[in-house]
Amino acid sequence: MSADVSRRIVILRHAKADWPDDVADHDRPLAERGRRDAPAAGRWLAASGILPDLTLCSTAARTRETWKLVVHELPRRPRTVYEKRLYEASLGELIAVVNEVPDDVVDLMLVGHNPGMHAMADALAGEAEEDARSRLDRIGFPTSAAAVVSFTGSWKSVELGTGRLEAHWAPHD
């Protein structure tokens, strides 16, 4: 596949998680609000015609549960890899993971955590649709938020400022 292919990264923050006593952070489940919001994110993706070829999902319980509720709303299930490096990943670590994606993938989804997901959406977007940038600046990246960043080139070429923020969505805005 040519390196000048137009590609998209869908960046999805996990849905609202619960804080039960005596549960490690990695094992926290979704809260009731999260179980309502995650399917809404899936419906937004489906209505937007966004269907990733590959989803990389953090191994944390709340991200896995979010993804299971999101994917149920999509017309087909993309290949999914549960990636432990996405848990508590810094911006640099997230970009390193993206740089490893094979070039036969055109649309990639990352399901992870803040502050990394917000930093990724903000940092990759050298350009932005005006309404998407204003939404990201105004509401940030709350739970269940999604951003779509497009770029041209190989996954190895993804770095700060190389993309265009095409869309930003959150369930309660």
Phi, psi and omega in degrees: 000139184294144181286347180265022177289142174282128184233162176226144170245123174260120183253118184235124174274143179303157178288170182304126182258157176273164178236062181293149177296149174059029175239127178298151182307317182299334185259006182296131179274174175286148171279169179304316178299321178297322179290339174275320186284325183300314177298327177297322176297319177297319179294321177297315179299313181298315180294332179277356181074023182260113179226106183293151172282328183217136173243127172256120186237134174305153180279354180298147182303317184292328178284320178297318179294319176302309183299320180297325178283324178293309187296333178299335182269352183272155181292336174209156181273121176284163174302136183234133175236126176273115190247109183296335180291346178281341179286123181058029182285140173279170177302315179299320178293322178296315179296321178299320178296314180298320181298342180270353183293135179293147185287356173283351175274125178263314180244123183243141172241137172247130176244113186207212194233157168273153008277357185297318183295316178297314180300320180297310180300315182291314187286327180287334188277086172291331176232165179201147166297137187304314181292325178294316180296316182295323177294315179298318180292323184283313187252351180074221184224073181291174178303143183070005178290151178225147174226146178241121180242127178253156176200167177242133179133189179275163176296330178295339182271356181292125176206178184305133175078007184271355185246179176234122176288108184271324185206151174219131183223145172216149188289337187242032180248000000 
